[in-house]
Each structure stands twice: as C-alpha cells, then as structure tokens.
Amino acid sequence: MASSFFPQPSPSEITLKEHYLRRRTILASTGLLAVTHAAKAAGLQTSPGPFGTTERPTPREDITHYNNFYEFGLDKSDPARLSGSFHARPWTLRIDGAVAKPITIDVDQQITAHKIENRIYRMRCVEAWSMVIPWDGIPLAEILRKAEPLGSAKFVAFRSVMRPDEMPGQKDSFGNIAWPYVEGLRLDEAMNPLTLLAAGLYGEILPNQNGAPLRLVVPWKYGFKGIKSLTTISLLETMPPTSWNRLAPDEYGFYANVNPDVDHPRWSQASERVIGSGGFFGEKRQPTRMFNGYGEQVAGLYAGMDLRKYY
C-alpha cells in the first residue's frame, strides 16, 4: 500500500529565524582540547576536494532551516527548532560485519586525523526540490578500508541513532517509521569516490538539524538515502532493508537514483524547485538531470540494469 506520509512538494513552507548552533564539546582527556578551541574560532580546517560545481551554493539559512529529519518532526522547520538538546558529542561510529577488522571510531579523532575535503554537491530531494550544498567531509571509502572488507561483502548497511528522549519524532512514531532509521548501498556504490561522510558544511561543524555529527552524502541519489547521525556501518553479503523501502516499497526503491524519467507515484520527477532561488516571481524550477548530473562518475555502476525496475 502506498504511503501518504511523505509530504508532497510545497513552495509555501516557512522557515524560522536561525538558531545559534551549539559548537562541538570535546573533553580534555581526549587530547583534542586545542582542536576544540580552533573549531570555535574558525570552524573546520578543510581543503578543496576533487568535486565541485559552478552553481551558486544554497544560502546557509536555507540549508539549515529547510530539512527533512523526521526524528525531530514532520515540518521543514522542526529539525532546527527541536534539535537544540540533541547531544552530538562525544560520538563513535562502529564498522562491523563482513570485515577483517571490526573497528569503533571516535568521530572527532577522525576529523583531526583526515584531510577534510570541501565538496560542493547538488542535492535532489525525492519531493522534487533541490539545493547546492558545500559539504565538508571524508570519502566513505577511506573509512571502510580501515576495516578491511572481506571478499564476501556486497552491500553496506547504515544505522542511525535511537534517542527518543532527544528526538521527539522517534517518541511519537511519526508515519509508522520503525526507528532507528536504516539505509543501504551496494559496496561499489559506497566505495565510489563521490560518496562522502559529511562532518560539516560551509566550513563549520555539522549542525544538529543537518545530521550531526556525521551523515552520509550520495549526490546521485535522492536525499533520503543520506542517513543522518550515523552510529553503525555493517558490511553484508545480502541487500539490507531500508526505512522508506520497508514502509512503502512501491514508492521508494532501494537504489533511489535520481531519474527524471521515473516519476514518483504521486508527482513528476521531471523538474525540481530550487530552494533559495526566490525572487519576485518565486523560486525557479529547472529540469531534473539523470543521476543528478553525476552520470559521468556513476552511470557505469548500473550498466545493463533496468532503471525502471531497479528504481
């Protein structure tokens, strides 16, 4: 049965005034106190990554106040309004499953140990709106290699945090979603150079409402694949369940590649509303690009596949 929970595109949603964002808190015992002071003063230390765009980035106000993060509520303004008490530090990420070396990673240690890349990616929501976001992060492949995936690993499963006391959407069971939120990729998709674990945006530590402290970014797929507040990554031999596919499989496929020729059952995907482009005549619309414009990098992953069947 099709789900009516996922809100249809609406150009009239109103955002709230920006809240001051809580900076990361790191205990002196971690040895990263100096990094904390630097982050407070200047944000993340980043360098240009290999991927970008000439398109104008979406204003930070829109990126941080127009969000789908149902753990905090259904309205686009709810994540910014209701995530202030969410504790994103300290935080660890577990990598297990079909790996030679299961590991638990301290997120802030990884931020200091890796070169944090700035990558300006297009982001296309399944609701037919889009943004251009300057993410700061680490290629997912670099993190997965630390755990040494086994030859039997074919898929990667992702699990988000479960904290109903801090995430009111989990407490209220919005939309019959079975929390915690789960997602998945094929291993070759996860290892693609485009796939990113984002720890920040606009050169600052990732805000709570955008998935702090760590979220997945897969720019050729619809935004719901970008699971937020990651706690666990498991390598598997078989395809894992995913939250939206489990809830409404006829609407949200496992692959979720951006495709203007495959409509959502309740709206067209041929064009998209560009958030932050408002003017006298309102926000503009533009044609949707296959694989969100990243076909040169990823089309080969799906050679020979029926993309209407594997949507």
VENSUL-V472340 format. One line per field, one symbol per residue. ss: DSSP state (2 for helix, 1 for strand, 0 for the rest). psi: psi as a letter, one per 30 degrees, with the letter a starting at -180 (. if undefined). burial: # if it has 16 or more other ideal C-beta (glycine too) atoms within 10 Angstrom, else .. A space follows every 10 residues. Layout:
ss: ???
psi: ???
burial: ???
//
This chain:
ss: 0000000000 0000000000 0000000222 0022222222 2200011100 0000000002 2222200000 0000000222 2200000000 0111111010 0011112222 2220011111 1111000011 1111111112 2222220010 0000111111 0000000222 2202220000 0111112222 0000011111 1001100222 0000111000 1022200001 1111110000 0022222000 0000001000 0001001000 1111000000 0000111002 2220222222 2200000000 0
psi: kkkgejklkk fgkkllkklk kklkkkkfff ggeeeeeeee efakjllkaf kalfkkkkke eeefgikjif fflelffeee eggfgkjfkl klkkjabilf iklkkkeeee effljjkkkj kkkjkfghll ljkilkakke eeeefefikl ffkflkkkkl ljifffjfee efhkggkjll kklllleeee fkffkkjkfl lhglkklefg gkfklkjiff llfffiklhk ekkkklflkl lleeeeeiff ejleehkkjf fjlkfflkgf lkkjkggkae gaklllkkkk ggggeeffef fgkfkjffei .
burial: ..#..#..#. ....#..... ##.#.#.... .#..##..#. ..##.#..#. #.....##.# .######### ###.###### .##..#.##. #.###.###. ....####.# ##...##### ########## ########## #.##..#.#. ..#.###### #.#..##### ...##.#.## #######.## ##.####### ##.####### ########## ########## ######...# .####.##.. ########## ...#....#. .######... ....#..##. ####...#.. .#....#... #
//
